[in-house]
Amino acid sequence: MLNYRQIQESARLHHEAEKSRKPMRAFSLRYPEMTIEDGYAVQDAWMKIKEAEGRKVIGRKVGLTSRAMQEAMKIDEPDFGTLLDDMLFENGATLLASDFIDPRIEVEITFVLKEDLFGDDLTVEDVLAATDYVVPSMELIAARSHRIDPDTGYTRKVCDTISDNAANAGIIVGETKMKPEDVDLRWTGAILYRNGIVEETGLGAGILDHPARGIIWLAKRFAPHGIKLDAGQYIMSGSFTRPIIAKAGDHFKADFGPLGTVEITFS
């Protein structure tokens, strides 16, 4: 377990790495005893630094919802991160690839709640009843710590990824808003194009068999701490595609069929 000083140091290093666009060394390389709970403590401390600088929380993200990603990270549950106001990008925007460390794109179904959600015994029906609408979205991933340390070859652990705000750097949201009762979210799919070439396809069922189950997991994770999911916030339910590397000159388009499209370009 990390102590208070180590947690604050790690949060500061993540903040500096993001600002300088230079990745830090995975903290677990220095502290092998680092745990998943330490990772969340670092993430919370880092988000507090950002909030002190004027950033506002606009939502949450759930990650590692697919079995393939959990097995790759050697865990048996998802993870979560925080969405801040400077992470929200307009559909069709152009971003500088150099503003992000190792940027990648995933597709997501994002929920916007009309009622607060709280508790450890929620059902899919509870989540859908509390949802105002769902929107197509992309998640922009960026790694503030080295995935593989260039000096030692050390591969960062899931506690490092969690410290790194679950690797979240942004959300791009489409304009199509659909009531959850008007779409079968398990069968809602997306085709992810990079420069006109299909890179990934997937279905909402890849998220714990229903995207709403990602929201249930998050609410259950927060419940012991007295934290609720707030009405009006974006709640990203988890990706059902692998992350695709983004470089300067790349254009991404996610086609969700009846749920609409989302696009982003990197320069």
C-alpha positions as CSV (number, residue, x, y, z in Angstrom):
1,M,0.0,0.0,0.0
2,L,1.2,3.5,-0.8
3,N,1.3,6.2,1.9
4,Y,-0.2,9.7,1.6
5,R,3.1,11.2,0.4
6,Q,3.5,8.6,-2.3
7,I,-0.1,9.0,-3.5
8,Q,0.3,12.8,-3.7
9,E,3.7,12.4,-5.5
10,S,2.2,10.1,-8.1
11,A,-0.7,12.4,-8.7
12,R,1.7,15.3,-9.2
13,L,3.8,13.3,-11.6
14,H,0.8,12.3,-13.7
15,H,-0.2,16.0,-13.9
16,E,3.2,17.1,-14.9
17,A,3.4,14.3,-17.5
18,E,0.2,15.4,-19.1
19,K,1.2,19.0,-19.2
20,S,4.7,18.3,-20.6
21,R,3.5,15.5,-23.0
22,K,6.3,13.4,-21.7
23,P,5.3,10.1,-20.2
24,M,6.3,9.2,-16.6
25,R,7.7,5.9,-15.4
26,A,5.0,3.5,-14.2
27,F,4.8,4.2,-10.4
28,S,4.5,0.4,-9.7
29,L,8.0,-0.1,-11.1
30,R,9.3,1.9,-8.1
31,Y,6.6,0.5,-5.7
32,P,5.8,-3.1,-6.6
33,E,3.5,-3.3,-3.6
34,M,1.1,-0.8,-5.2
35,T,-2.5,-2.0,-5.3
36,I,-5.6,-1.3,-7.3
37,E,-7.0,0.7,-4.4
38,D,-3.8,2.8,-4.4
39,G,-4.4,3.4,-8.1
40,Y,-7.9,4.9,-7.3
41,A,-6.4,7.0,-4.5
42,V,-3.9,8.4,-6.9
43,Q,-6.6,9.1,-9.5
44,D,-8.7,10.9,-6.9
45,A,-5.8,13.0,-5.8
46,W,-5.0,13.9,-9.4
47,M,-8.6,14.9,-10.2
48,K,-8.5,17.1,-7.1
49,I,-5.5,18.9,-8.6
50,K,-7.4,19.5,-11.8
51,E,-10.5,20.7,-10.0
52,A,-8.4,23.1,-7.9
53,E,-7.3,24.5,-11.3
54,G,-10.9,25.1,-12.3
55,R,-11.9,22.0,-14.0
56,K,-15.5,20.6,-13.5
57,V,-16.6,17.0,-13.3
58,I,-19.0,16.2,-16.2
59,G,-19.3,12.4,-15.9
60,R,-17.6,9.1,-15.4
61,K,-16.2,6.3,-17.6
62,V,-16.2,2.6,-17.2
63,G,-13.3,0.7,-18.8
64,L,-12.0,-2.9,-19.2
65,T,-15.6,-4.2,-19.6
66,S,-14.7,-6.9,-22.2
67,R,-13.4,-10.3,-21.2
68,A,-10.5,-10.0,-23.6
69,M,-9.3,-6.7,-22.1
70,Q,-9.7,-8.1,-18.5
71,E,-7.6,-11.1,-19.4
72,A,-5.0,-9.0,-21.0
73,M,-4.8,-6.8,-17.9
74,K,-5.0,-9.9,-15.6
75,I,-8.0,-8.6,-13.7
76,D,-11.6,-9.9,-13.3
77,E,-13.5,-6.6,-13.1
78,P,-13.8,-3.3,-15.0
79,D,-12.2,0.0,-13.9
80,F,-13.4,3.6,-13.9
81,G,-12.2,7.1,-14.5
82,T,-13.5,10.7,-14.3
83,L,-14.6,13.0,-17.1
84,L,-13.8,16.7,-16.8
85,D,-15.1,19.6,-18.8
86,D,-11.9,20.1,-20.8
87,M,-12.1,16.5,-22.0
88,L,-15.3,17.0,-24.0
89,F,-14.7,17.6,-27.7
90,E,-17.2,18.4,-30.4
91,N,-18.2,15.9,-33.0
92,G,-16.1,16.5,-36.1
93,A,-13.4,18.5,-34.3
94,T,-9.8,18.5,-35.3
95,L,-7.3,17.8,-32.5
96,L,-3.5,18.0,-32.4
97,A,-2.1,14.5,-32.0
98,S,0.9,16.1,-30.3
99,D,-1.3,17.3,-27.5
100,F,-1.7,13.7,-26.3
101,I,0.7,10.9,-25.3
102,D,0.1,7.8,-27.3
103,P,-3.4,8.7,-28.4
104,R,-5.9,6.0,-29.2
105,I,-9.6,5.8,-30.1
106,E,-12.4,3.4,-28.9
107,V,-16.1,3.5,-29.5
108,E,-18.6,3.7,-26.7
109,I,-22.3,4.0,-25.9
110,T,-22.7,6.9,-23.5
111,F,-25.7,7.3,-21.1
112,V,-27.0,10.6,-19.9
113,L,-29.1,10.2,-16.8
114,K,-32.3,12.1,-16.0
115,E,-32.3,10.8,-12.4
116,D,-29.5,10.2,-9.9
117,L,-28.4,6.5,-9.5
118,F,-27.2,5.1,-6.3
119,G,-27.0,1.6,-4.8
120,D,-25.4,-1.8,-5.0
121,D,-28.5,-3.7,-6.1
122,L,-29.5,-1.9,-9.3
123,T,-30.9,-3.7,-12.3
124,V,-30.7,-3.1,-16.0
125,E,-34.3,-1.9,-15.8
126,D,-33.4,0.6,-13.1
127,V,-30.6,2.0,-15.2
128,L,-32.8,2.3,-18.3
129,A,-35.6,4.0,-16.3
130,A,-33.1,6.6,-14.9
131,T,-31.6,7.3,-18.4
132,D,-32.7,10.4,-20.3
133,Y,-31.1,9.3,-23.5
134,V,-28.1,7.4,-25.0
135,V,-25.6,8.9,-27.5
136,P,-22.9,7.5,-29.8
137,S,-19.5,8.4,-28.7
138,M,-15.7,7.8,-28.9
139,E,-13.3,7.7,-26.1
140,L,-9.9,9.3,-26.6
141,I,-7.3,7.4,-24.6
142,A,-3.9,8.7,-23.7
143,A,-1.2,7.2,-21.5
144,R,0.5,9.5,-19.1
145,S,2.8,6.6,-18.0
146,H,4.9,4.3,-20.2
147,R,3.0,1.3,-21.3
148,I,6.4,-0.4,-21.6
149,D,9.3,1.2,-19.8
150,P,11.9,2.1,-22.5
151,D,14.8,1.4,-20.1
152,T,13.7,-1.8,-18.4
153,G,11.0,-3.3,-20.6
154,Y,8.7,-3.3,-17.6
155,T,5.0,-3.4,-18.6
156,R,2.8,-1.2,-16.5
157,K,0.1,-2.8,-14.3
158,V,-3.6,-2.1,-14.1
159,C,-3.0,-0.1,-10.9
160,D,-0.9,2.3,-13.1
161,T,-3.7,2.5,-15.7
162,I,-6.2,3.3,-12.9
163,S,-3.9,6.0,-11.5
164,D,-3.8,7.4,-15.0
165,N,-7.6,8.1,-14.8
166,A,-8.2,4.8,-16.5
167,A,-6.2,6.2,-19.4
168,N,-9.0,8.6,-20.3
169,A,-8.2,11.9,-22.1
170,G,-11.4,12.8,-23.8
171,I,-14.9,12.0,-25.0
172,I,-16.4,12.9,-28.4
173,V,-20.2,12.8,-28.5
174,G,-22.5,12.5,-31.5
175,E,-25.7,14.5,-32.0
176,T,-28.2,11.6,-32.1
177,K,-30.0,11.2,-28.8
178,M,-32.2,8.1,-28.4
179,K,-34.4,7.0,-25.6
180,P,-33.1,3.7,-24.3
181,E,-36.5,2.1,-24.9
182,D,-36.3,2.9,-28.6
183,V,-33.1,0.9,-29.2
184,D,-31.9,-2.6,-28.3
185,L,-28.6,-1.7,-26.7
186,R,-27.3,-5.2,-26.7
187,W,-27.6,-5.3,-30.5
188,T,-26.5,-1.7,-31.0
189,G,-23.3,-2.0,-33.0
190,A,-20.6,0.3,-34.4
191,I,-18.2,0.2,-37.3
192,L,-15.0,2.2,-36.6
193,Y,-13.2,3.6,-39.7
194,R,-9.7,5.1,-39.7
195,N,-9.0,6.9,-42.9
196,G,-11.9,5.2,-44.6
197,I,-10.7,1.7,-43.7
198,V,-12.7,-0.5,-41.2
199,E,-10.5,-1.1,-38.2
200,E,-13.0,-2.5,-35.7
201,T,-16.6,-3.6,-35.4
202,G,-18.6,-4.6,-32.3
203,L,-21.9,-4.9,-30.4
204,G,-23.1,-3.4,-27.2
205,A,-23.4,-6.9,-25.8
206,G,-19.6,-6.9,-25.6
207,I,-20.0,-4.7,-22.5
208,L,-20.9,-7.3,-19.8
209,D,-23.7,-8.6,-22.0
210,H,-25.6,-5.2,-21.8
211,P,-24.1,-1.6,-21.7
212,A,-26.3,-0.9,-18.7
213,R,-24.4,-3.4,-16.7
214,G,-21.3,-1.2,-17.0
215,I,-23.4,1.5,-15.2
216,I,-24.6,-1.0,-12.6
217,W,-21.0,-2.0,-11.9
218,L,-20.0,1.6,-11.4
219,A,-22.9,2.4,-9.1
220,K,-22.1,-0.7,-7.0
221,R,-18.4,0.3,-6.9
222,F,-19.4,3.8,-5.6
223,A,-22.1,2.8,-3.2
224,P,-19.9,1.9,-0.2
225,H,-18.4,5.4,-0.4
226,G,-21.7,7.2,-0.5
227,I,-21.1,8.4,-4.1
228,K,-24.0,8.6,-6.6
229,L,-24.1,8.9,-10.4
230,D,-25.5,12.3,-11.1
231,A,-28.3,13.2,-13.4
232,G,-27.2,15.2,-16.4
233,Q,-23.7,13.7,-16.5
234,Y,-22.1,11.6,-19.2
235,I,-21.6,8.0,-18.2
236,M,-19.5,6.1,-20.7
237,S,-20.5,2.4,-20.4
238,G,-17.3,0.8,-21.7
239,S,-15.8,0.1,-25.1
240,F,-16.8,-2.9,-27.3
241,T,-13.8,-2.5,-29.6
242,R,-10.0,-2.5,-29.1
243,P,-8.2,0.8,-29.0
244,I,-6.9,2.0,-32.3
245,I,-3.7,4.1,-32.5
246,A,-4.2,7.7,-33.7
247,K,-1.6,9.7,-35.5
248,A,-1.4,13.1,-37.1
249,G,-3.3,13.0,-40.4
250,D,-5.8,10.3,-39.2
251,H,-9.5,10.7,-39.5
252,F,-11.8,8.5,-37.5
253,K,-15.5,7.8,-38.0
254,A,-17.7,5.6,-35.9
255,D,-20.9,4.5,-37.6
256,F,-23.5,3.4,-35.1
257,G,-26.3,2.9,-37.7
258,P,-29.6,4.3,-36.4
259,L,-27.8,5.8,-33.4
260,G,-25.8,8.1,-35.7
261,T,-22.1,8.8,-36.3
262,V,-19.1,10.3,-34.5
263,E,-16.0,11.7,-36.2
264,I,-12.7,13.1,-35.1
265,T,-9.6,14.2,-37.0
266,F,-6.0,14.5,-35.8
267,S,-3.6,17.0,-37.3
